[in-house]
Amino acid sequence: MNTSPTTTAWIEKELTGLKEAGLYNTIRTIESAMDARVVIDGRTLLNFCANNYLGLANHPRLRVAAQAAIDKFGIGPGAVRSIAGTMSLHLELEQQLAAFKHAEACITFQSGFTANLATIPALVGKGDVIFSDELNHASIIDGSRLSRASIVRYAHNDVDDLRRQIEATPEYGRRLIVTDGVFSMDGDIAPLDKICTVAEAYGILLMVDDAHGEGVLGRGGRGIVDHFGLHDRVDVEVGTLSKAFGVVGGLVAGKQIIIDWLRQRGRPFLFSSAMTVPDVAACIAGVQLLQESTELVDRLWHNAAIFKEGMQKMGFNTGHSQTPIVPVMLGEAPLAQQFSRRLFEEGVFAMAIGYPTVPQGKARIRVMNSAAHSPADIEEALEVFGRVGQELGVI
């Protein structure tokens, strides 16, 4: 069936509007391995865009593990986990992740996004209520909508407002509090210790999405629950294997009974094929590497501190970041896009982030530091940021 031009005219209008507002996202293509420097359009650039916090996306040990697993197990599992897709590698990864995070049990999914889509609807449904931080990730928002539970938003990282919202919504069945651990656009950390106290006081299930805390916060990158010493107090800890672990996949760690339930009712677990063999093997190697040493995590934080301090000394506004995520606040989207283009021309790959990912008027360059960067890389990036910042009147 041919699509009439009139049926898609609205899309053309919307795309034109995005371009005019400076909100149209031009997607770059990487032509090399993901590392501290990447090749784009035939040019080698410093990479400050990726979530590759620990440099594991191209780590030799993970590559060897993936290649060896292919030789032994092939490529794909050939089925969903609940029918014939669970391989010994999947169970090994889950056991190692549970031990790494000091949790009773762990289950893995195809991505962090699907982990949230699996978990939230399995825990609450129609007639229940979710208390959700207003800046929670899109996967939490979508998982909450799928659950058909009522959604009550509380002010960002505001525990007093969370308490007020709970007091104001007593007529529900099951209740769930859910928050990001590290908020990906600002780099700030949820006050999970205080949220946990509220959850316990009101008898509410507590879930944290630690996608940007995995491999970053806690002892040797064990995450936000470890960071606050809340083992056995947080019911559900969702994470991803695509950021600090450098591969792909999602995880849910927590109480054994909840993990058992997700194996029965987590829809992406039941209806979408399992993680592929090389991905699982590489993730296992990544977990083992972090269990053996804190070197990469320490280097990540050292690099981030140097970059953040250098930017602030030059007069850049770096927001309220508490992590290696450094937002360079610029205000309007056209300026952020112009800044990103000039950085690219000067050899630094750092993308502009604008509405709807962040609120209007809060466009920024989001800088993602990595353990893969050398001290010389950081200094080179600071020099370029300073030059472009002066040229565009930002500093």
N, C-alpha and C positions, 0 to 999 in steps of 0.2 A: 504494500500500500504506500503510495506516495504521500508525503506530508505537504499539505497546502502551506504556502508562504504565510498565509494569514494566521495559521495556528502557532507559528513560532515568532511572529512579529514582536510579541511582547519580550521575548528573550533578547532580540536584537536591540530593542529599546533599553532594556536593563543593562546590557553589556556596554552600550554607548554611554549610559549614565555613569557606570563605574569608571570608565576611562576618563570622562570629563571631570569626575570628582577626585581623580588620582588614586582610585581604589582598585583598579584592575591589576590583578596579580600576574606578572609575567614570570613564568616558571623556567628557571635555569636547568640545563641538562649537564650532569656530571659525566665526564669522559674518562675518569680514572678511578682508582680505589679510593674509598672514603678515608681521609687521613688529615693531618695538619695542613697540608696543601693539596688542592685538587685542581684538575684540569677542566676548564670550561671554555668553549669556543676556541680550543687550541691553546689557551693561555693557562699558565700555572698561577694560582692565586692562594693567598693565605685563607684558610677556611675557618670562619667564626660563625657559621650558620648551624652546624649539625649538633644533634643531641649525643654525639659520640664522646661522652664525658671522659672516659678512661682510655680512649684510643684503641678499644678492642675490636672495632669494626674491621680492621685490617691487621690484627695481631697474628704473628706467625703461629703461635700455639693454637689459636682457634681455627686457623686455616688447616693446619695439619690434622686436628681432631675431626673436622668436617670431612676432609678427604679420606681419612681412614674409615670413618663410619660409612661412607658411600661404598667403599670396597667391601665392607662386611654386610651391610643391611640394604644397600640400594639407595634409592632417592626418596620415594614417597611411601607413606604407610598404607595407602590404598583403601582406607575406610575411615569412618568416624570412630572416635575412641571407644564408644560403647558397644560397637559390633565386632570389628576385627582390627581396629587401628591403633590399639594400645600395644606398644612395643616395649621391650625391656629398657630401652633408652629413655622413654618417657617416664617410667617409674624411677629410674636412676636420677633423672633431673629433678623430679619432684621431691625425692628423698633428700637430695643434696641441698635443694633450696630451703626445705623445712629446717634442716640442721643449721644452715647458714643464718637463717632468720630467727632461730630459736623458737619456732612455732610447732604446734602439735602435728600439723599436716599441711600439705600444699597440693594444689591442682593447677595444671597449666592449660592455657588456651592459645588460640592462633595469634592473638594480639592483646595488648592492654585494653583496647577499645572493646573487643568482644568479651574480655573478662568482666568489664562493667555491665555490658549488655546481658551477660549470663547471670551475674550475681544479684543485681538489684531486683529484677522481676522474680527471682527464686526466693527472695527473702520477704518481700512485701507485695501486696496486690490491692485490688479494689476494696475499699473500706479501711485501708491502712494509711499511714502518713509518713512522709520523708521530710526531714529537716535538712536542708541543703544550703551550703555556703553560696552566696550570690555570684561568686566568681568561679564556681566549680567547672571542670572541664566538660566539653561537649559530650563526651562519652557517658559521663554521669548524668547529664541532662537527658540524653536520649534513653539511657537505661531506666531512668526514673519515669519518663513518659510511657515507655513500654510496659512498665509494671502496672499502670492504671491506678496507682496509689495517689493520694492527694500530695501535692508538693508545697511545702512551706519554706520560703527562702528566708535566711537570716543574714544580717549585715556582715560583710566580709570580715572574718576573723574576730567577730564581736561575740564573745561568750555571754555577755550580759543580754544581748539581743536574742541569742539562741535560747537562753533561759526564759525570756519573756514570751517568745513564740511558742515554746513548749507549754507554758502556763495557759496561753490563750487558745490552745487546740487540744482539749482533753478527750473529745468524743471520737476516739479511733480505736481500731483493733491493735495490730502490730505497729511498732514504731521503729524508725531507723534514722540515725544521724549519719550523714555522709559528708566528708570534706576531702579536698585535695590535701596532700601533705605539703608539697612545694608547689606554689602557684606559678605556672610555666611562663606567664607573660611578665610578671613582676619579680619573681625570684624570692618572694617572701615565704615564710614557713607558718603553717597552721599552729596555733597554740594547743597542740593535741593533748598535752597533760591536763589543761583546764577543761577542754571539751570532754575528755574521758571522765573527769570528776562529775560533770553535769550528767553524762550518760548513765553513770552508776547511781547517781542520786535519784534519777527518775526511772531507772530500770529500762533504759532504751538501748537497743542494739547499736553498736558503733562500728562504722566502716571508714577506712581511710584509703584514698588512692595515692600511692606513693611513687607514681611513675617517674617523677624527677628527683626523688629521694633515694631510689635504688642505686647503689654503687656510689652515692654521694654523701648522704648523712649517716650518722651512726658509726660504730667502731668498724673500720675497714669497709664502709659502704653498706652496712646492714640495714640501713633505712631509718625512717622517722620513728618507728616504734622503739627501736634500739636507742636512737638519739635521746628520747625522753625516758628510757627505762620503763616502758609500759608493757613488757612481755606478760602474756596471760590476762591483760586487761582490755586490749583492743580485740574485738571479736573478729573483724575481717580486715585483712591488709591486701589490697590489690596492687599489683605492680606490672611493670613491663620489662621485657628482655630486649627491647629494640633501642634503648638509649644507652645507659652506662654499660650494659652487657654487650652492646654492639651487634646484636643479631636481630631476631624478631620473635614475638611471642608474648603472652601475658601470663600472669600468675595470680593466684589467690592463696594466701597463707593465713592460718588462724586455727580456730578450734576444730578438732577432728570431726565433730558432729556436723559442722557447717560444710566442711569439705566433702563429707559423705553425702550430704544433701545435694550439693552442686553436681556430684557425679550422677545423681538421679534426675535432676531438674534443670541443670544449666544448659539452655537450648543450644548455644554454639558448640558445647561439648557433645551434645547428642546428635546434632544435625549438620555439622560441618567437619570436613576431614581434619585429621590431627596434624600437628606440626610436622614438617618434613624431617627426614633423617639428618641431613647435614646441619640444619638449624639446631636441632636438639643436642647433637654432639658438640657443636660449637658453644652452646649455652653451658653445657656441663663443664667444658674447659674453662669458660669464663668464671663460673662459680668457684672452681678449684683454685684458679689463680688468685681470686680475692680472699679465699680462705687461707692462703699461704702467706700473703704479704699485704701491707697497707701502702706500699710504695706508690702505686698509681693514684690512689685516693689522696694521699698527702701531696703529690705533685699537682693534682688538679686544684686543690685549695690554694697552694702556693702561687700557681699561675694566676688564678682568679684574683687573689689579693693584690698582686702586682698590677694587674690590668685595672682593677677598680680604683686603686689608689692613684694610678697615673691619670685616669680619666677625671677623677674628682679634682686633682691638682690643676688640671687644665681648665676647669670650670664647667665641665659637662654635668648635667643633671642625671644621676644614675638611679633615681627612684629610691625604693625601700628594700632593695635586694639584700637577702641574708645568705645567699648561695652563689655558686659560680655563674648563674644566669645574671647578666648585667644589662638592664634596659637603658638605652641611651634615649632619654625622653626629648622629643622634638615637637610635639603638639599636633600639627596638621599633617595629614597624609601626603599631600604633594611635596612638602619639604622633606619628609622621611624618605619618599621615593627618590627624590633628587639626591639626597645624601647617600643613599644606597648605591645609586648609579655612579656617583663620583668615587665612592670607595672602590667600586668594581674597576673603574678606569685606572685607579691607583694601585690595584693589585690586592685588594682585600674583599673577600666575599662575605657580606653581612647584610641580610635582607631586611627591608622595611616591613613593619607590622602595623596594620591599620584596621579600621572598622570593616567587618563586624567582629574580628578576632579580639580587638580591644575597643573600648568606648571611643566615640568620636571626640576629637580634640586631644587624644592621648596616644597618637601615633608615635612610633619609636623605631630605633634599630635595636633588635634583640641580639646581644652578643653572647655566644655560647663558648665558654672557655673549655679547654680540654687538656688532659694530661699529655696528649700527643704533641702539644706545642712546646717548643724550646724557649728559653729566656730570650733568645734573639728574635724569635717569632713575635713574642709579646711586645718587645721594644719596637719592632718594625710596625706592628699594628697601631701602637700608640702614636707613633710619628705620623702615620697616614691619617688617623682620626683627628689629630690636632691640626694638620694642614687643611683638611676638608672642613673642619669645624670653623676655622678662621675664615676660610674662603666664603662660606655660606652664612657667616654672621651668627653662628650658634654660640661661639665663645669669643 
